[in-house]
Amino acid sequence: MIMKEINYRLSILFLLILSFTNWSRIYSQTSTYTNPIISGAYPDPSICRVGEDYYLSNSSFEYFPGVPIWHSKDLVNWSHAGFGIHRPEQFNFDGLASSAGAWAGTIRYNKGTFYLPLTWVDWRMKVGFKNVILTADNPSGPWSSPYVITDTIWGIDPSLFFDDDGKCYWLMNHPPVGFSHPGAASVMLQEIDLTSLKLIGSPSYIGRGAMIDSKYPEGPKMFKKDGYYYLLIAEGGTGLFHAITISRSKNITGPYENYEGNPILSHRSMGYTTPFINIGHADLVQTQTGEWWMVCLGSRPLNRKNSILGRETFLVPVQWDKDQWPIISPGYGQVPVNENFPNLPVHSVPPISSRDEFNSTQLAHIWTFIRTPKSNFYSLTEKPGFLKIKPLNAISNAPPEPAFIGQRLKYRDAEISTSVLFNTKYTGEMAGLLIYKSEKALLKFVLNSKSELKVINRTDSVETELFNAKVLSKEALSLKIIQKESQFSFFYKENQCDWKEAVMDFDGSLFSVEKSGGYMGTFIGLYAESQKVSDSFALYDWFDYKEIKP
């Protein structure tokens, strides 16, 4: 009897252990995650929860499709859901300057509708800015044409707040009221009618930054918790001195009390020795299990100082202290490289293949264009299994519609390669790989009509030829770029020969925000150029972009 009782209890214990093990596998297949959660130039993250689903949006500036939308079940693993800007007629991209376009959208959900307020920037407009709202029943789209909120008030970074009483409020960065130091601004709040999408009543100016003479208070987000209205903003600019601050009030129109512990998150005092810099522009979300988390942007400095990957999306835990102020990354105070997984069921997503064989009739979502492609310069169907690109304007003739199809750089170390066959007979035409930050900072790894393979660096308005070699074969040419942090080495291969060196250890710091400015990171892609209308074309058999792991 005793042995039977022992065996029975051991069986029950075994079943409990097995049950707990299975449960823990569901809720924590991995105990930690690694930042950034979305790599590459995906800045200005905004997040909302709908039941057990999370949706996140990013800025995209002059790139099309614009305003990528992501979906997750666990805040760590994200899959592409759609684009807020997915039709050329939604916005006019023609002639758009670098770093103009779609700025700092905010994704929100209310009673069956998704809202995406954003700022459209075009320096040729009278004001230069126009604030709009896109709406959708499904975050995957289709999204509406833009509803213009105002074209007379200067302001950027709009967001919406839905209050408990059914009212909705519009917030944005606004020109200074009563003060005028450099970078000064206010946060404006005004009620908005969701039916007409018109502002109603009078505006309230509820914040101008937590720091004395705060510069660039922007990206306002509002939350309500335990009777307080919390105003979360970024300030200090988008560079090294970026920071996140918070204030609160019992009344939505204020006055707002600044938290004595501001900034609640910043790496501004850490220089370039930290793994992450430029931390700022944040949004908060509460999970269905009661946890709070923050998404924010930041950059990874390569070779300790060059943020060539741009501003990426990070995830940081949040707790609330006894006085109901948020503590970001408790016990650490910084954006963690590795952090404990949220208390949510893990939902892994299929990894994106590093290699595109161009066997589909549509480009994958990771491919992007500089401005809207209107010239039908590419095709996946004219020669199945190949991407065919017809040459267009030189990309340095800003701002053109270039024949460029690219992806965001997202790894510290990577190998980028392709196979290209260029059918051309006209002088001045070229095709191959392009590393692109802006019209003023780029590298061409291209084949021309004279069967010359060149590496051309463009910095500001000066082009420098770094390499020139005659290619003997008329067959497709293989090109490869090895990226080691912010250094790039170029190789080529004819037929089945060994790889040959072209340029070694080129300093790519010109692609960093620190050197060339701008709001986006670096792109790598396929490119063809001509000085005139041409019947030439380049055929790309495949494209491979894979991480080189330590």
C-alpha positions as CSV (number, residue, x, y, z in Angstrom):
1,M,0.0,0.0,0.0
2,I,2.8,2.4,0.9
3,M,4.5,1.8,-2.4
4,K,1.3,2.3,-4.3
5,E,0.7,5.6,-2.5
6,I,4.2,6.7,-3.3
7,N,3.9,5.7,-6.9
8,Y,0.5,7.5,-7.1
9,R,2.0,10.7,-5.6
10,L,5.0,10.5,-7.9
11,S,2.6,10.1,-10.9
12,I,0.6,13.2,-9.9
13,L,3.9,15.1,-9.4
14,F,5.1,14.0,-12.8
15,L,1.9,15.1,-14.5
16,L,2.0,18.5,-12.7
17,I,5.6,19.0,-13.8
18,L,4.7,18.0,-17.3
19,S,1.7,20.3,-17.3
20,F,3.8,23.2,-16.0
21,T,6.5,22.5,-18.5
22,N,4.1,22.6,-21.4
23,W,2.4,25.8,-20.1
24,S,5.8,27.5,-19.6
25,R,6.7,26.5,-23.2
26,I,3.6,28.3,-24.4
27,Y,4.2,31.4,-22.3
28,S,8.0,31.6,-22.4
29,Q,9.6,29.6,-25.2
30,T,12.5,32.0,-24.6
31,S,13.2,33.7,-21.3
32,T,14.7,36.9,-22.9
33,Y,14.5,39.0,-26.0
34,T,17.1,41.1,-27.7
35,N,16.8,44.8,-28.8
36,P,16.0,46.2,-31.2
37,I,12.8,44.4,-31.8
38,I,12.5,45.9,-35.4
39,S,15.9,46.4,-37.0
40,G,16.8,48.9,-39.7
41,A,15.4,52.4,-40.3
42,Y,12.0,52.0,-38.7
43,P,11.8,55.2,-36.5
44,D,9.1,56.9,-34.5
45,P,7.3,53.8,-33.3
46,S,3.7,54.1,-32.2
47,I,1.7,51.2,-30.7
48,C,-1.8,50.2,-29.7
49,R,-3.5,47.1,-28.4
50,V,-6.8,45.6,-29.7
51,G,-7.7,42.7,-27.5
52,E,-4.8,40.3,-27.6
53,D,-3.3,41.9,-30.8
54,Y,-0.7,44.6,-31.0
55,Y,-0.2,47.0,-33.9
56,L,2.8,49.2,-34.5
57,S,3.5,51.9,-37.0
58,N,6.7,53.7,-38.1
59,S,7.7,56.8,-40.0
60,S,8.9,56.3,-43.6
61,F,9.6,59.9,-45.0
62,E,10.1,59.8,-48.8
63,Y,10.0,56.0,-49.2
64,F,7.1,54.2,-50.8
65,P,5.1,52.2,-49.7
66,G,4.9,54.4,-46.6
67,V,4.2,54.1,-42.9
68,P,4.7,50.3,-42.4
69,I,2.3,48.6,-40.1
70,W,3.3,45.6,-37.9
71,H,1.3,43.0,-36.0
72,S,2.4,41.0,-32.9
73,K,0.9,38.9,-30.2
74,D,3.7,39.1,-27.8
75,L,5.4,42.5,-28.3
76,V,8.6,40.9,-29.4
77,N,7.9,39.0,-32.6
78,W,6.5,41.2,-35.3
79,S,5.1,40.4,-38.7
80,H,4.3,42.8,-41.5
81,A,0.6,43.8,-41.6
82,G,0.5,46.4,-44.3
83,F,1.3,50.1,-45.1
84,G,-0.7,53.2,-44.2
85,I,0.4,54.7,-47.6
86,H,0.0,52.1,-50.3
87,R,-1.5,54.0,-53.2
88,P,0.3,56.6,-55.1
89,E,-2.8,58.9,-55.2
90,Q,-2.9,59.2,-51.4
91,F,0.1,61.6,-51.4
92,N,2.1,63.4,-54.0
93,F,5.7,62.1,-53.8
94,D,6.9,63.9,-57.0
95,G,10.0,65.9,-56.4
96,L,9.9,65.2,-52.7
97,A,13.2,66.1,-50.9
98,S,15.1,63.6,-48.8
99,S,13.7,63.3,-45.2
100,A,10.4,65.0,-46.3
101,G,7.2,63.0,-46.7
102,A,5.5,60.9,-43.9
103,W,6.5,62.0,-40.5
104,A,5.8,60.6,-37.0
105,G,2.4,58.9,-37.3
106,T,0.4,57.6,-34.4
107,I,-1.7,54.4,-34.6
108,R,-4.8,54.3,-32.5
109,Y,-8.0,52.2,-32.4
110,N,-11.5,53.1,-31.3
111,K,-14.9,51.3,-31.8
112,G,-14.0,49.3,-34.9
113,T,-11.8,51.9,-36.7
114,F,-8.0,52.3,-36.8
115,Y,-6.7,55.9,-37.0
116,L,-3.4,57.0,-38.3
117,P,-2.7,60.7,-37.9
118,L,0.6,61.9,-39.4
119,T,2.4,64.9,-40.7
120,W,3.0,65.2,-44.4
121,V,6.1,67.4,-45.1
122,D,6.8,69.0,-48.4
123,W,9.0,72.1,-48.3
124,R,7.4,73.4,-51.5
125,M,4.0,73.9,-49.8
126,K,3.2,77.3,-48.5
127,V,3.5,76.2,-44.9
128,G,5.6,73.1,-45.5
129,F,3.5,70.9,-43.3
130,K,0.0,69.5,-43.4
131,N,-1.5,67.3,-40.8
132,V,-3.8,64.5,-41.8
133,I,-5.6,61.4,-40.6
134,L,-5.9,58.1,-42.4
135,T,-8.5,55.6,-41.3
136,A,-9.1,51.8,-41.9
137,D,-11.3,49.0,-40.7
138,N,-8.3,46.7,-40.8
139,P,-4.7,47.7,-40.1
140,S,-3.7,45.6,-43.2
141,G,-5.7,48.1,-45.3
142,P,-6.9,49.5,-47.4
143,W,-6.3,52.8,-45.7
144,S,-8.3,55.9,-46.7
145,S,-7.2,58.9,-48.6
146,P,-5.9,61.6,-46.2
147,Y,-8.3,63.8,-44.3
148,V,-6.6,67.1,-44.0
149,I,-7.0,68.5,-40.4
150,T,-5.4,71.9,-41.2
151,D,-3.2,73.4,-43.7
152,T,-2.8,76.8,-42.0
153,I,-1.4,75.9,-38.5
154,W,2.3,74.9,-38.4
155,G,2.8,71.8,-36.4
156,I,4.0,68.2,-36.5
157,D,3.7,64.8,-34.8
158,P,0.0,64.5,-34.3
159,S,-1.7,61.9,-32.1
160,L,-5.2,61.1,-30.9
161,F,-6.5,60.5,-27.4
162,F,-9.9,58.9,-26.7
163,D,-11.3,59.8,-23.3
164,D,-13.7,57.8,-21.1
165,D,-16.5,60.2,-21.8
166,G,-16.5,59.5,-25.5
167,K,-14.6,62.7,-26.5
168,C,-11.5,62.6,-28.7
169,Y,-8.6,65.0,-28.6
170,W,-6.0,66.0,-31.2
171,L,-2.5,66.6,-29.9
172,M,0.6,67.9,-31.8
173,N,3.7,69.9,-31.5
174,H,2.9,73.6,-32.2
175,P,4.7,76.9,-32.6
176,P,5.8,78.6,-29.4
177,V,3.3,80.6,-27.3
178,G,4.9,83.2,-25.2
179,F,8.5,82.0,-25.5
180,S,10.9,81.9,-28.4
181,H,14.2,80.3,-27.6
182,P,15.8,78.1,-30.3
183,G,13.8,74.8,-30.8
184,A,10.9,76.1,-28.7
185,A,7.4,74.6,-29.1
186,S,4.2,73.9,-27.3
187,V,2.1,70.8,-27.2
188,M,-1.4,71.7,-28.4
189,L,-4.5,69.8,-27.4
190,Q,-7.9,70.4,-29.0
191,E,-11.1,68.3,-29.2
192,I,-11.9,66.7,-32.6
193,D,-15.2,65.6,-34.0
194,L,-14.6,62.0,-35.2
195,T,-17.5,62.2,-37.7
196,S,-16.4,65.3,-39.6
197,L,-12.7,65.0,-38.5
198,K,-12.8,68.8,-37.7
199,L,-11.2,70.4,-34.7
200,I,-13.8,72.0,-32.4
201,G,-13.6,74.4,-29.6
202,S,-10.4,76.3,-28.6
203,P,-6.9,74.8,-28.3
204,S,-5.1,74.3,-25.0
205,Y,-1.4,74.5,-24.7
206,I,-0.5,71.9,-22.1
207,G,3.3,71.4,-22.3
208,R,6.5,72.8,-23.6
209,G,9.0,70.3,-22.3
210,A,10.3,69.2,-19.0
211,M,13.7,70.9,-19.2
212,I,14.3,74.6,-18.8
213,D,14.3,76.1,-22.3
214,S,13.5,72.6,-23.7
215,K,14.3,72.2,-27.4
216,Y,12.0,70.4,-29.8
217,P,9.3,69.0,-27.5
218,E,7.5,66.7,-29.9
219,G,5.8,63.4,-30.5
220,P,3.1,63.9,-27.8
221,K,1.2,60.9,-26.6
222,M,-1.6,60.9,-23.9
223,F,-2.7,58.2,-21.5
224,K,-5.1,58.0,-18.7
225,K,-4.4,56.0,-15.5
226,D,-5.9,56.1,-12.0
227,G,-7.5,59.5,-12.6
228,Y,-4.4,61.2,-14.1
229,Y,-3.9,62.3,-17.6
230,Y,-0.3,61.6,-18.6
231,L,1.5,63.5,-21.4
232,L,4.5,61.6,-22.8
233,I,6.8,63.6,-25.1
234,A,10.2,63.5,-26.7
235,E,12.5,66.4,-26.5
236,G,16.1,67.5,-27.1
237,G,16.1,66.7,-30.8
238,T,16.5,63.4,-32.6
239,G,20.2,63.0,-32.1
240,L,22.5,62.2,-29.1
241,F,20.5,64.5,-26.7
242,H,17.1,62.9,-27.4
243,A,15.1,62.1,-24.3
244,I,11.7,61.0,-23.1
245,T,9.8,63.0,-20.5
246,I,6.4,62.9,-18.8
247,S,4.0,65.2,-17.0
248,R,0.4,64.7,-15.6
249,S,-2.7,66.5,-14.6
250,K,-6.1,65.6,-13.1
251,N,-7.7,67.8,-15.8
252,I,-7.1,67.1,-19.4
253,T,-6.5,70.7,-20.3
254,G,-4.0,71.1,-17.4
255,P,-2.1,72.5,-15.7
256,Y,0.4,69.7,-16.1
257,E,2.9,68.8,-13.4
258,N,6.4,67.7,-14.7
259,Y,7.8,64.6,-13.1
260,E,10.8,65.4,-10.9
261,G,12.6,62.3,-12.3
262,N,12.6,63.6,-15.9
263,P,13.9,62.5,-18.3
264,I,12.4,59.1,-17.7
265,L,14.6,57.6,-20.4
266,S,17.6,59.0,-22.2
267,H,21.1,57.9,-23.1
268,R,22.2,61.5,-23.6
269,S,24.9,61.4,-20.9
270,M,26.5,58.1,-22.1
271,G,28.2,59.3,-25.3
272,Y,29.0,56.7,-28.0
273,T,30.2,54.0,-25.6
274,T,26.7,52.6,-25.0
275,P,25.2,49.9,-27.3
276,F,22.4,52.3,-28.1
277,I,22.2,56.1,-28.7
278,N,19.6,58.7,-29.7
279,I,16.9,57.2,-27.5
280,G,13.6,59.0,-27.7
281,H,10.2,59.3,-29.3
282,A,8.2,56.8,-27.4
283,D,4.7,55.3,-26.9
284,L,3.2,53.2,-24.1
285,V,0.9,50.2,-24.1
286,Q,-0.7,48.1,-21.3
287,T,-1.0,44.3,-22.0
288,Q,-4.0,42.2,-21.3
289,T,-2.0,40.8,-18.3
290,G,-1.6,44.2,-16.8
291,E,2.0,44.9,-17.7
292,W,3.2,48.2,-19.2
293,W,5.7,48.4,-21.9
294,M,7.3,51.2,-23.9
295,V,8.4,51.3,-27.5
296,C,10.9,53.9,-28.5
297,L,13.4,54.7,-31.2
298,G,17.2,54.5,-30.9
299,S,20.3,53.8,-32.9
300,R,23.1,51.3,-32.8
301,P,26.5,53.1,-33.2
302,L,28.7,51.1,-35.4
303,N,32.5,51.3,-34.9
304,R,31.4,53.1,-31.7
305,K,30.2,56.3,-33.4
306,N,28.4,55.8,-36.8
307,S,24.7,55.2,-36.7
308,I,24.4,54.1,-40.4
309,L,21.5,51.8,-39.7
310,G,19.3,54.7,-38.8
311,R,16.8,54.9,-36.0
312,E,15.3,51.5,-35.0
313,T,12.5,50.3,-32.8
314,F,13.2,49.1,-29.2
315,L,11.1,47.6,-26.4
316,V,11.5,48.6,-22.7
317,P,9.7,47.4,-19.6
318,V,7.7,49.9,-17.5
319,Q,6.6,49.8,-13.8
320,W,4.7,52.4,-11.8
321,D,6.1,53.7,-8.5
322,K,4.0,54.3,-5.3
323,D,3.3,57.9,-6.5
324,Q,2.1,56.6,-9.8
325,W,5.0,57.8,-12.0
326,P,6.5,55.4,-14.6
327,I,9.9,53.8,-14.0
328,I,11.4,52.8,-17.2
329,S,13.6,49.7,-17.3
330,P,13.5,49.3,-13.5
331,G,16.8,48.7,-11.7
332,Y,18.7,49.5,-14.9
333,G,17.4,52.8,-16.3
334,Q,18.6,52.2,-19.8
335,V,17.3,50.5,-22.9
336,P,18.4,46.9,-22.3
337,V,20.3,44.8,-24.9
338,N,18.6,41.7,-23.4
339,E,15.4,41.8,-21.3
340,N,13.0,39.3,-19.8
341,F,10.2,38.4,-22.2
342,P,6.8,39.9,-21.6
343,N,4.2,37.8,-19.6
344,L,2.5,36.9,-22.9
345,P,2.1,33.8,-24.9
346,V,5.0,33.6,-27.4
347,H,4.0,33.8,-31.0
348,S,6.9,33.2,-33.2
349,V,6.7,34.5,-36.8
350,P,8.4,32.9,-39.9
351,P,11.8,34.5,-40.5
352,I,12.2,36.6,-43.6
353,S,14.3,34.8,-46.2
354,S,17.6,36.4,-46.8
355,R,17.5,35.4,-50.5
356,D,14.9,36.6,-53.1
357,E,14.9,34.5,-56.2
358,F,12.3,36.8,-57.8
359,N,9.9,33.9,-58.4
360,S,6.8,35.9,-57.3
361,T,4.8,38.3,-59.3
362,Q,5.0,40.9,-56.5
363,L,7.8,42.3,-54.5
364,A,8.1,41.3,-50.9
365,H,7.2,44.0,-48.3
366,I,10.8,44.5,-47.4
367,W,11.5,46.1,-50.8
368,T,11.0,49.9,-51.1
369,F,11.2,52.7,-53.5
370,I,12.5,56.2,-53.3
371,R,9.3,58.2,-53.9
372,T,6.4,56.7,-55.9
373,P,7.4,54.5,-58.9
374,K,5.3,55.9,-61.8
375,S,7.4,54.9,-64.8
376,N,6.8,51.2,-64.6
377,F,10.6,50.8,-64.6
378,Y,10.6,47.2,-63.2
379,S,8.9,43.9,-63.9
380,L,8.8,40.5,-62.3
381,T,6.7,39.0,-65.1
382,E,8.4,40.0,-68.4
383,K,11.1,37.4,-67.7
384,P,9.8,35.0,-64.9
385,G,12.4,34.3,-62.2
386,F,14.2,37.6,-62.8
387,L,13.7,41.2,-61.7
388,K,13.9,43.4,-64.8
389,I,14.8,47.1,-64.2
390,K,14.9,49.7,-66.9
391,P,17.3,52.6,-66.3
392,L,16.0,56.0,-65.3
393,N,17.4,59.3,-64.1
394,A,20.7,59.5,-62.2
395,I,19.9,59.2,-58.5
396,S,22.2,62.2,-57.8
397,N,20.0,64.5,-59.9
398,A,17.9,65.3,-56.8
399,P,15.1,64.7,-56.5
400,P,14.5,62.2,-59.3
401,E,12.4,59.2,-59.7
402,P,15.3,56.8,-59.6
403,A,15.2,53.2,-60.9
404,F,16.1,51.9,-57.4
405,I,14.5,49.0,-55.4
406,G,16.1,48.7,-52.0
407,Q,16.0,47.3,-48.5
408,R,17.0,48.8,-45.2
409,L,20.4,47.9,-43.8
410,K,19.6,46.1,-40.5
411,Y,22.7,44.2,-39.4
412,R,26.0,45.2,-37.9
413,D,27.8,42.8,-40.2
414,A,26.4,41.4,-43.4
415,E,27.0,40.0,-46.9
416,I,25.0,41.5,-49.8
417,S,25.2,39.9,-53.2
418,T,23.4,39.6,-56.5
419,S,23.7,38.5,-60.1
420,V,23.2,41.1,-62.9
421,L,23.1,41.0,-66.6
422,F,23.1,44.5,-68.2
423,N,21.8,44.8,-71.7
424,T,22.9,48.2,-72.8
425,K,24.7,49.9,-75.7
426,Y,24.4,53.6,-74.7
427,T,27.1,55.7,-73.1
428,G,26.5,56.8,-69.6
429,E,24.2,53.9,-68.6
430,M,25.0,51.7,-65.6
431,A,23.4,49.1,-63.4
432,G,24.3,47.1,-60.3
433,L,24.2,47.6,-56.6
434,L,23.6,50.9,-54.8
435,I,24.3,51.8,-51.1
436,Y,22.1,54.8,-50.5
437,K,21.6,57.3,-47.6
438,S,20.6,60.3,-49.7
439,E,21.4,62.0,-53.0
440,K,24.5,63.4,-51.2
441,A,25.7,60.1,-49.7
442,L,25.8,57.0,-51.8
443,L,28.0,54.3,-53.4
444,K,27.5,52.8,-56.8
445,F,28.8,49.3,-57.6
446,V,27.9,49.2,-61.3
447,L,28.5,47.9,-64.7
448,N,28.4,50.3,-67.7
449,S,28.0,50.0,-71.5
450,K,31.7,49.6,-72.0
451,S,31.8,46.5,-69.8
452,E,33.5,48.4,-67.1
453,L,32.8,47.6,-63.5
454,K,33.1,50.7,-61.3
455,V,32.8,51.7,-57.7
456,I,31.7,55.3,-57.4
457,N,31.5,57.3,-54.2
458,R,29.3,60.4,-54.1
459,T,29.7,62.8,-51.1
460,D,27.8,66.0,-51.3
461,S,28.1,67.0,-55.0
462,V,31.4,65.3,-55.7
463,E,31.7,61.9,-57.3
464,T,34.9,59.9,-57.0
465,E,35.8,56.8,-58.9
466,L,37.3,54.3,-56.5
467,F,37.6,51.3,-58.9
468,N,37.5,50.5,-62.6
469,A,38.1,47.2,-64.2
470,K,37.2,45.7,-67.6
471,V,34.8,42.8,-67.4
472,L,35.6,40.2,-70.1
473,S,32.6,37.9,-69.9
474,K,29.2,38.7,-71.6
475,E,27.4,36.5,-69.1
476,A,25.8,37.6,-65.8
477,L,28.2,39.2,-63.3
478,S,28.1,38.4,-59.6
479,L,28.5,41.3,-57.2
480,K,29.1,41.1,-53.5
481,I,29.5,43.6,-50.7
482,I,30.8,42.6,-47.2
483,Q,29.8,45.0,-44.5
484,K,31.8,45.0,-41.2
485,E,30.0,47.5,-39.0
486,S,30.5,50.8,-41.0
487,Q,33.2,49.5,-43.4
488,F,32.3,48.1,-46.8
489,S,34.4,45.8,-49.1
490,F,33.5,45.1,-52.7
491,F,34.0,41.9,-54.7
492,Y,33.0,40.6,-58.2
493,K,33.0,37.3,-60.0
494,E,32.8,36.4,-63.7
495,N,31.4,33.0,-64.7
496,Q,32.6,30.3,-62.3
497,C,35.9,32.1,-61.4
498,D,36.9,33.0,-57.9
499,W,35.9,36.3,-56.3
500,K,38.1,39.3,-57.1
501,E,38.6,42.3,-54.9
502,A,37.5,45.7,-56.0
503,V,37.6,48.0,-53.0
504,M,38.5,47.0,-49.5
505,D,37.4,48.5,-46.2
506,F,35.7,51.6,-47.5
507,D,34.8,54.0,-44.7
508,G,31.0,54.1,-44.7
509,S,30.7,56.7,-42.0
510,L,29.4,59.1,-44.7
511,F,26.1,57.1,-44.4
512,S,25.7,58.0,-40.7
513,V,23.3,60.6,-39.4
514,E,26.3,62.2,-37.7
515,K,28.0,62.8,-41.1
516,S,25.2,63.3,-43.6
517,G,22.1,64.2,-41.4
518,G,18.6,63.2,-42.4
519,Y,16.1,61.1,-40.6
520,M,16.4,57.7,-42.3
521,G,19.1,55.1,-42.3
522,T,21.0,53.4,-45.1
523,F,19.5,51.3,-47.9
524,I,21.0,48.7,-50.1
525,G,19.4,47.7,-53.4
526,L,19.3,47.2,-57.2
527,Y,19.8,50.2,-59.5
528,A,19.9,51.2,-63.1
529,E,20.8,54.6,-64.5
530,S,20.6,56.4,-67.8
531,Q,20.9,60.0,-69.0
532,K,18.0,59.7,-71.5
533,V,15.0,57.6,-72.3
534,S,16.3,54.1,-73.1
535,D,15.3,50.6,-74.2
536,S,18.2,49.1,-72.1
537,F,17.5,46.9,-69.1
538,A,19.2,45.0,-66.3
539,L,18.2,41.5,-65.3
540,Y,18.7,40.5,-61.7
541,D,18.5,36.7,-61.1
542,W,18.5,36.9,-57.3
543,F,19.4,39.1,-54.4
544,D,20.8,37.9,-51.1
545,Y,21.2,39.9,-47.9
546,K,22.3,37.9,-44.9
547,E,23.7,38.6,-41.5
548,I,27.3,37.6,-40.7
549,K,27.1,36.5,-37.1
550,P,30.1,36.7,-34.7
